[in-house]
Each structure stands twice: as C-alpha cells, then as structure tokens.
C-alpha cells in the first residue's frame, strides 16, 4: 500500500464547471477553512478523548467490575500480544507496505519451540531457531514484494496461509503444550503488577517511538511510504528500507511468539487469525490520532487500549463474545474513514 495524492475530488476541488461568484467563493473558503481548522485541531485528540469517555462511562455503569485496579491490570496485560504485533506491523506500514503474516509468524514460532522441546532440543537452541523464523519470513516477503513486485497485501496474505499450514504440520493439528519451564518462568515474571510481555511491548514501543520521531531512519520510512518515486529521486535506498521493514516486522513477530507461548504455556496452531485483525485495526485507528495520517507509536497504543476498554466494558455489561469481532471491524472501518477525513482537513 502506497500513500499517494488522491484525485481532485478527493482534495476537495470543486467539480462544477460553473464559475462561482467572489462572495460565494469567499464564503465557502472561509467556512471550509474554519471547518478544516476545527478538524485539524480536534482530530489528533479525538481517539484519546474517546478512550477517556469510554473508560469513565463504563466505570460509572459497572463500578464494581470495570472501574477497578484489578480490571485495569487485566485489560493491559491482555493486550500485551496485540501491542507487540501492532509494533511489528506499523514498521512496514510506515514504509507503505502491508505485512499480514505477523500473526502466522508468531504462531509458527510458538509451535516450533514446542515441537523442538518435545524432541528434547536444548531450550536455548529451540528459542533461537524459533526467533530466526521471523527474519527468514521477512526476507522472503521483501523478496516477493520489493524484488518481484507482488502487491504486499497479496504476498503477505499468501505467506500467512503458508505459515498457518506449516504450523498445523509441525503441531499435528493439535495444541502444543511442551515448552521449556525457563521460558514459562520468564514470561510469567511480574514487575509492578505487569508480566514480562507487557514490559517488553512497552520497551519496543519506546524504541520505535525514538526511531520514528528522532532519527533519519524514521523520517526516511515516512518519506518512502508517502511517495516512493520522490524518495528515489532524493537519493534514498527505497528498496533496502522496504526489505528492512519486512525483516524487522518478522523478527518482532517471532519474538512475540516466544513470549506468547511462554505466557500461555500452550499454542493452538489455528489461533493466528484471531490475532491479526486487532493489531491491524489499532495501527489504522492510531493513524487518526496524535499524528494525523501517519502510522505512529503513541496513536497505536492509544487505539489498542481504546479497543480493550470498549470490548471489556461491553462484555462486562452482558454483551456476548460476538461483540469482539463486530467492534474491531467497525473500528477498522471508522479508522480508515477518520484518517481520510482528517487528512483532507490537514491538507486544506
């Protein structure tokens, strides 16, 4: 996916061939400017404000279940895997590419650790081999997308399907629960009430925040995602950055597989699809927060916890589990719409 300038209609250029009077033009321009100013001012904080409103509302409606410190810890801890996968996917998205294989890489890495442990491989060897799956898949995805020119959505969707099949092959189609006790102990360690995966996710988010906002590499990725041709003319190694983004995404996904399998103590080879939509939704919803039109770390984190608050609150109010998919899907559609709306406002 490459972000390019849309057609004239998308930029708000009048399509009517009839000339407007100066009064009409001035009035519409002034009104449009005021509306754009309001959107560009409120836009970055719309999602954070919605998070606060939902949290307060559910705390009032369900004070004994939702509005408790224990529930807040559960919500944050339950999003540890989503945080890690979201950090993985926003790296190639920043460069204008999709990577839909993130959840399949995570599951395959977890299944690999379990299978190797069942065959008495040393824990360190099993973990290293499992982590290497991620960069290997990243190299393949980069080759397919950058070198062969296959659309990133199609290429990584194919990778997802292949990796899911390999996970089923390795696990024999059943849940794997043979993991090193050392890995389980590390993943279950807590500090200030939060387990290791939560802290690892926050540390990676902080690192990516620094790279995206304060280093040339982060600015180059943003430039490449906005206009690859212009980036090439500026002398950037566009293909190298895109391949590197896929490798980073795959590596973070396989690392997530280690923490995921250690935290749960088991891996279901068919669970990958359940962990794909939430990080994708959070990434796009995050692009309509903090930094409008940009895939950014802080916006993605806010979006993740917004989704967690919304889903948890609705479930505690008695809504059945089907609300999870409906809420995530609706938020994804709304996120893309908000991004386009705020993007047009910012360009005026």
C-alpha positions in Angstrom: 0.0 0.0 0.0 1.5 3.3 -1.1 0.0 6.6 0.0 -0.4 8.9 -3.0 -2.2 12.1 -3.6 -5.8 11.4 -4.5 -7.8 12.8 -7.4 -9.1 16.3 -7.5 -12.4 15.4 -6.0 -10.7 13.8 -3.0 -8.7 17.0 -2.4 -11.9 19.0 -2.2 -11.6 20.7 -5.6 -15.0 21.8 -6.9 -16.2 19.6 -9.8 -18.9 22.0 -11.1 -17.9 23.7 -14.4 -19.8 26.8 -13.5 -17.8 29.7 -12.0 -18.7 30.8 -8.5 -19.1 34.4 -7.5 -16.5 36.0 -5.4 -18.9 36.2 -2.5 -19.7 32.5 -2.8 -16.1 31.6 -3.2 -15.0 33.7 -0.2 -17.8 32.4 1.9 -17.2 28.7 1.1 -13.4 29.2 1.5 -13.9 30.9 4.9 -16.3 28.2 6.0 -14.1 25.4 4.7 -11.1 26.9 6.4 -12.9 27.2 9.7 -14.1 23.6 9.4 -10.7 22.4 8.4 -9.1 24.2 11.3 -11.5 22.7 13.8 -10.9 19.2 12.4 -7.1 19.6 12.3 -7.2 20.9 15.9 -9.6 18.4 17.4 -8.5 15.5 15.2 -5.3 14.4 16.9 -7.0 14.1 20.2 -10.3 12.6 19.1 -9.3 9.0 19.8 -7.6 9.8 23.2 -10.7 11.7 24.2 -12.9 8.8 23.2 -10.8 6.5 25.3 -11.3 8.7 28.3 -15.0 9.0 27.7 -15.5 5.2 27.3 -13.4 4.5 30.4 -15.3 6.9 32.5 -18.7 5.8 31.1 -18.0 2.1 31.8 -16.6 2.9 35.2 -19.9 4.6 36.1 -22.1 1.8 34.6 -20.1 -1.1 36.1 -18.1 0.4 39.1 -17.7 -3.0 40.9 -16.3 -4.9 37.8 -14.9 -2.4 35.3 -13.8 0.5 37.4 -11.2 -1.4 39.5 -7.4 -1.5 39.5 -7.5 -5.3 39.1 -9.6 -4.9 35.9 -7.2 -2.2 34.5 -4.3 -4.6 35.0 -6.2 -7.4 33.3 -7.0 -5.2 30.3 -3.4 -4.0 30.0 -2.0 -7.5 30.4 -4.4 -9.0 28.0 -3.2 -6.6 25.3 0.5 -7.4 25.6 0.5 -9.7 22.5 -1.5 -7.1 20.5 0.9 -4.4 21.4 3.9 -6.4 20.2 2.2 -7.4 16.9 1.0 -3.8 16.4 4.6 -2.6 16.8 5.6 -5.2 14.2 3.0 -4.2 11.6 3.5 -0.4 11.8 7.1 -0.7 10.6 6.2 -1.8 7.1 3.1 0.3 7.1 5.2 3.3 7.8 7.1 2.5 4.5 3.8 2.0 2.6 3.6 -1.9 2.7 1.3 -4.4 4.4 2.5 -7.4 6.4 -0.4 -9.7 7.1 1.9 -12.6 8.1 2.6 -11.2 11.6 0.2 -13.4 13.5 1.1 -16.5 11.5 4.8 -15.9 12.2 4.0 -15.7 15.9 2.0 -18.9 15.9 4.6 -20.8 13.9 7.4 -19.6 16.2 5.5 -20.8 19.2 4.7 -24.2 17.6 8.4 -24.6 16.7 9.5 -24.1 20.2 7.0 -26.6 21.5 7.9 -29.2 18.8 11.6 -28.9 19.4 11.2 -29.1 23.1 9.2 -32.2 22.7 12.1 -33.7 20.8 14.5 -32.8 23.7 16.3 -29.9 22.0 18.1 -27.6 24.4 15.8 -24.7 25.3 18.2 -22.1 24.1 18.5 -23.8 20.7 14.8 -24.1 20.4 14.3 -20.4 21.2 17.0 -19.2 18.8 15.6 -21.4 15.9 12.1 -20.2 16.6 13.2 -16.5 16.5 15.1 -17.0 13.3 11.8 -17.9 11.6 10.8 -14.2 11.7 13.7 -12.6 9.8 13.6 -15.5 7.4 10.0 -14.8 6.6 10.8 -11.1 6.4 13.5 -11.7 3.8 11.0 -13.8 1.7 8.3 -11.2 2.0 10.7 -8.5 1.0 11.9 -10.6 -2.0 8.3 -11.2 -3.1 7.1 -7.6 -2.7 10.2 -5.5 -3.5 12.1 -7.6 -6.0 9.3 -9.4 -7.7 6.8 -6.5 -7.5 3.9 -8.5 -6.0 1.4 -6.4 -4.1 2.3 -6.5 -0.4 -1.3 -7.3 0.6 -1.4 -10.4 -1.7 2.1 -11.6 -1.0 1.9 -11.5 2.8 -1.6 -12.9 2.7 -0.1 -15.8 0.8 2.7 -16.0 3.4 0.1 -16.1 6.2 -1.7 -19.1 4.6 1.6 -21.0 4.0 2.8 -20.4 7.6 -0.5 -21.4 9.0 -0.2 -24.7 7.1 3.3 -25.2 8.4 2.2 -24.6 12.0 -0.5 -27.2 11.5 2.1 -29.7 10.1 4.5 -29.1 13.0 1.9 -29.4 15.6 0.0 -32.2 14.1 -3.1 -30.0 14.1 -3.4 -30.2 17.9 -2.5 -27.7 20.7 1.2 -27.9 21.8 2.0 -27.6 25.5 5.6 -28.8 25.7 7.5 -25.6 26.5 10.7 -25.1 28.5 10.0 -24.2 32.1 12.6 -21.5 31.9 10.6 -19.7 29.1 7.4 -20.0 31.1 9.1 -18.6 34.2 10.5 -15.6 32.3 7.2 -14.8 30.6 5.3 -15.1 33.9 7.6 -12.8 35.9 5.8 -9.7 37.1 7.0 -6.2 38.0 4.7 -3.6 39.4 1.8 -5.9 38.7 2.5 -6.4 35.0 4.1 -9.5 33.4 7.2 -9.6 31.2 5.3 -9.4 27.8 3.7 -6.1 28.8 7.1 -4.5 29.7 8.7 -5.9 26.6 5.9 -4.4 24.5 6.3 -1.0 26.1 10.1 -1.1 25.7 9.8 -1.9 22.0 7.2 0.8 21.6 9.5 3.3 23.2 12.4 2.3 21.0 10.2 2.6 17.8 9.0 5.9 19.0 12.5 7.2 19.3 13.4 5.8 15.8 10.3 7.2 14.1 10.4 10.6 15.6 14.0 11.4 16.3 16.2 9.6 13.8 16.7 9.9 10.0 15.6 6.3 9.5 12.1 7.0 10.8 11.8 10.1 8.6 13.0 8.1 5.6 10.4 5.4 6.2 7.7 8.1 6.4 9.0 9.7 3.2 9.1 6.4 1.4 5.6 5.5 2.5 4.3 8.9 1.2 5.9 9.0 -2.2 8.4 6.3 -3.3 9.3 8.0 -6.6 10.2 11.2 -4.8 12.2 9.3 -2.2 14.2 7.6 -5.0 14.8 11.0 -6.7 16.1 12.3 -3.3 18.7 9.5 -3.3 17.1 7.2 -0.7 17.7 3.4 -1.0 14.0 2.7 -1.1 14.1 -1.0 -1.8 16.6 -1.6 1.0 14.4 0.3 3.5 11.3 -1.7 2.5 13.1 -5.0 2.8 14.5 -4.0 6.2 11.0 -3.1 7.3 9.8 -6.6 6.5 12.7 -8.1 8.3 12.1 -6.0 11.4 8.4 -6.9 11.3 9.1 -10.6 11.0 11.7 -10.5 13.8 9.3 -8.7 16.2 6.6 -11.2 15.3 8.7 -14.3 16.1 9.9 -12.7 19.4 6.2 -12.2 20.2 5.8 -16.0 19.6 8.3 -16.7 22.3 6.6 -14.5 24.9 3.1 -15.6 23.7 3.9 -19.3 24.1 5.7 -18.8 27.4 2.9 -16.7 28.9 0.1 -19.2 27.9 2.1 -22.4 28.2 0.4 -23.7 25.1 -0.1 -22.7 21.5 -3.2 -23.5 19.3 -1.9 -23.7 15.6 -5.3 -22.4 14.4 -5.3 -19.3 16.6 -3.4 -17.0 14.2 -6.5 -15.4 12.6 -7.7 -14.2 16.0 -4.5 -12.1 16.4 -4.5 -10.4 13.0 -7.4 -8.0 13.0 -6.8 -6.3 16.3 -3.2 -5.0 15.6 -4.2 -4.0 12.0 -7.2 -2.1 13.4 -5.1 -0.5 16.1 -2.5 0.6 13.5 -5.1 2.3 11.3 -7.0 3.8 14.2 -3.7 5.1 15.6 -3.1 6.8 12.3 -6.1 9.0 13.1 -4.7 10.0 16.5 -1.7 12.1 17.7 0.0 12.2 14.3 -2.9 12.5 11.7 -2.4 10.4 8.6 0.8 8.8 9.9 1.3 5.4 11.4 2.7 6.3 14.8 3.5 4.6 18.0 1.6 6.7 20.5 -1.6 6.7 18.4 -1.4 2.9 18.0 -1.0 2.4 21.8 -4.0 4.6 22.5 -6.0 2.7 19.9 -5.1 -0.6 21.4 -6.3 0.4 24.8 -9.4 2.0 23.3 -10.3 -1.3 21.7 -9.6 -3.1 25.0 -11.7 -0.7 27.1 -14.6 -0.8 24.6 -14.7 -4.6 24.3 -14.2 -5.3 28.0 -16.8 -2.7 29.0 -19.4 -4.2 26.7 -18.7 -7.7 27.8 -19.0 -6.8 31.5 -22.3 -5.2 30.7 -23.6 -8.5 29.5 -22.9 -8.4 25.7 -21.9 -11.7 24.3 -18.5 -12.5 22.8 -19.6 -11.8 19.2 -19.1 -8.1 20.0 -15.3 -8.6 19.8 -15.3 -9.1 16.0 -18.1 -6.6 15.4 -16.3 -3.9 17.5 -12.9 -4.5 15.9 -14.4 -4.5 12.3 -16.4 -1.3 13.0 -13.4 0.4 14.4 -11.3 -0.5 11.4 -13.8 1.0 9.0 -14.2 4.0 11.2 -10.4 4.4 11.5 -9.9 4.5 7.7 -12.7 7.0 7.4 -11.4 9.2 10.1 -7.9 9.1 8.6 -9.2 10.3 5.2 -11.3 13.0 6.8 -8.6 14.4 9.0 -6.1 14.1 6.1 -8.2 16.2 3.9 -8.7 18.8 6.6 -5.0 19.0 7.3 -4.2 19.5 3.5 -6.5 22.5 3.2 
